[in-house]
Amino acid sequence: MPRVGVLALQGDVREHVAVLRGLGADVVEVRRAEQLDDLDGLVMPGGESTTIAYLLTTSGVRPVLERRLAEGLHVFGTCAGLILLSREILDGRSDQWSYGVLDVSVRRNGYGRQIASFESPVTVVGVGEVPGVFIRAPKIETWSDDVEVLATLDHGDGEHPVLVRQANVWGCSFHPELTADTRVHELFTNSL
């Protein structure tokens, strides 16, 4: 049974915890740096990326997570979590930072503001069609050849990746934790 942390500073914490526990994972809600020890993987949830970044810094979790990522910790970032893992944030605030461990550039709210939220089926490689819930979702604008694209979406301006993986780092534009379909989480936990 994998030991999976869910970054529990802000955002969709309880939804991810429920899905992971339902899959049989030993789940740790991570609020302090020492809780990153002995994890097989970490989920960085959706929420507000600048708020989560601020809380990572003020809680003291930021440098420890940076070290764990450098050591190869498996991590799955959804929505704001994807932004925090990305190499480049195209429209971030001047003081906004990211871990830069996923070789993609993202645009915050790339699919529109809150009022433009939508649901669309997404076809995931090796899984099939899953429901995609896009809420102020980041759009992946560029990605390197090292990034494996597991799902794309055409929302009227061409195909853009919405689920990607680069070695042990996963990023997702949509919210798989907000549906009853657990297969995206299973992909991640099966990789641990």
C-alpha positions, -999 to 999 in steps of 0.1 A, spaced: 0 0 0 17 33 -11 21 61 14 8 92 -4 8 127 9 -17 154 -1 -5 189 3 -31 202 27 -24 240 28 -53 251 6 -75 238 -22 -91 204 -30 -75 185 -2 -104 164 12 -115 153 -23 -80 140 -32 -77 123 3 -111 106 -2 -101 92 -37 -67 80 -25 -81 63 6 -107 47 -16 -79 32 -37 -63 18 -5 -34 43 -1 -21 53 33 -27 90 31 -9 118 50 -23 153 49 9 174 46 9 207 65 45 206 79 79 199 64 86 168 84 54 152 70 72 149 36 94 122 51 88 86 41 62 94 13 61 73 -18 42 102 -36 26 135 -31 -5 151 -46 -4 189 -50 -41 199 -53 -60 226 -72 -68 258 -54 -52 292 -58 -16 289 -69 -3 322 -54 -20 314 -21 -5 279 -20 29 292 -30 27 318 -1 17 291 24 45 267 12 69 295 20 54 306 54 49 270 66 86 261 59 75 233 35 89 249 4 126 241 8 120 206 21 97 198 -8 122 213 -32 148 189 -18 124 159 -20 115 167 -56 153 168 -64 156 134 -48 129 120 -71 97 121 -51 68 112 -72 44 141 -75 10 147 -91 -1 183 -95 -37 191 -105 -47 226 -116 -28 249 -92 -5 220 -84 4 219 -121 12 256 -121 35 251 -91 54 223 -108 58 240 -142 91 254 -156 74 287 -166 42 305 -157 34 328 -186 11 352 -169 21 349 -133 25 377 -108 59 393 -107 66 375 -74 51 342 -84 75 312 -83 73 276 -92 94 245 -86 103 242 -123 104 204 -123 80 198 -152 93 211 -185 61 229 -196 49 265 -197 14 272 -185 -11 300 -186 -31 305 -155 -69 305 -161 -59 295 -197 -94 281 -204 -112 312 -189 -121 326 -155 -144 310 -130 -176 318 -150 -161 300 -180 -156 267 -161 -168 236 -180 -168 198 -182 -156 178 -212 -147 142 -217 -109 136 -219 -93 105 -235 -64 93 -215 -37 71 -231 -41 35 -218 -73 44 -198 -100 56 -222 -124 84 -217 -126 101 -183 -147 131 -172 -127 164 -172 -137 192 -148 -120 224 -158 -123 252 -132 -100 283 -139 -78 256 -154 -42 263 -165 -35 257 -202 -2 240 -211 11 262 -240 46 246 -246 63 214 -235 96 197 -242 101 163 -259 109 149 -224 72 154 -214 49 125 -222 14 138 -232 -12 114 -218 -43 134 -228 -52 165 -249 -82 188 -253 -93 210 -282 -113 238 -266 -116 258 -299 -79 268 -303 -62 235 -312 -51 206 -291 -34 213 -258 -21 187 -233 -42 184 -202 -25 154 -186 13 150 -188 41 131 -172 78 137 -171 96 108 -153 81 110 -118 63 143 -122 27 144 -133 6 175 -142 -31 178 -149 -51 208 -160 -84 194 -149 -98 181 -115 -100 143 -115 -108 144 -78 -142 160 -85 -157 130 -102 -165 94 -93 -139 82 -118 -107 72 -100 -87 60 -130 -64 91 -133 -54 87 -96 -49 50 -102 -25 57 -130 -5 78 -106 -6 55 -76 3 25 -98 34 43 -108 47 45 -72 
